[in-house]
């Protein structure tokens, strides 16, 4: 349940997804890609994801760990389902 608690926090899944999808990112670039995230929330989510060992700070920015990549790969089918759901809801 701890995994679902972490990923259910506001922006946690989005931050992990963006880092895994885009590669290593600095704070400013990550903030720009997440668009509506506040700097305070982004900072906290980065701390949370680092504590969970899903991401790490590298010379190039925040990057996924092997465990973070595994979580991301498990989330990919949910992304496909979300797209299908959005299409089904269209008028």
C-alpha positions in Angstrom: 0.0 0.0 0.0 3.0 2.3 0.5 3.6 2.4 -3.2 0.0 3.5 -3.9 0.2 6.1 -1.2 3.4 7.6 -2.7 2.1 7.5 -6.3 -1.3 8.8 -5.3 0.3 12.0 -4.0 -0.4 15.1 -6.1 2.1 15.1 -9.0 4.1 12.1 -7.8 3.2 9.9 -10.8 3.5 12.8 -13.2 7.0 13.7 -12.1 8.2 10.1 -12.2 6.6 9.7 -15.6 8.2 12.8 -17.0 11.6 11.9 -15.7 11.4 8.4 -17.1 9.9 9.6 -20.4 12.2 12.5 -21.0 15.5 11.4 -19.5 17.6 13.3 -16.9 16.1 16.7 -16.2 17.1 19.7 -14.2 14.6 21.3 -11.8 13.7 24.2 -14.1 13.1 22.0 -17.2 11.1 19.5 -15.1 9.0 22.4 -13.8 8.3 23.6 -17.3 7.3 20.2 -18.6 4.9 19.7 -15.7 3.4 23.1 -16.5 1.0 23.7 -13.5 3.2 22.3 -10.7 4.4 24.7 -8.1 8.1 24.8 -7.2 7.2 23.8 -3.6 5.3 20.7 -4.7 7.9 19.7 -7.3 10.6 20.0 -4.6 8.7 17.8 -2.2 7.9 15.2 -4.9 11.5 15.0 -5.9 12.4 14.4 -2.3 9.7 11.8 -1.9 10.8 10.0 -5.1 14.4 10.1 -4.1 13.6 8.7 -0.7 11.7 5.9 -2.4 14.8 5.3 -4.6 12.8 5.8 -7.8 14.9 8.7 -8.9 18.4 10.0 -8.2 20.3 13.2 -8.7 23.0 12.9 -11.4 25.3 15.4 -13.1 22.7 15.7 -15.8 19.7 16.3 -13.5 17.1 14.0 -11.9 17.2 10.5 -13.5 15.3 7.3 -12.9 16.9 4.5 -11.0 16.4 0.9 -12.2 13.6 0.6 -9.7 12.0 3.8 -11.0 12.2 2.5 -14.5 10.5 -0.7 -13.4 7.6 1.2 -11.8 7.3 3.3 -14.9 7.2 0.2 -17.1 4.4 -1.1 -15.0 2.5 2.2 -15.3 2.7 2.4 -19.1 -0.3 0.1 -19.7 -2.3 2.5 -17.4 -1.3 5.4 -19.8 -2.7 3.4 -22.7 -5.9 2.7 -20.8 -6.2 6.4 -19.8 -6.0 7.4 -23.5 -8.7 4.9 -24.5 -10.9 6.1 -21.6 -10.5 9.7 -22.7 -11.5 8.7 -26.3 -14.6 6.9 -24.9 -15.7 10.0 -23.1 -15.5 12.2 -26.1 -18.9 13.3 -27.4 
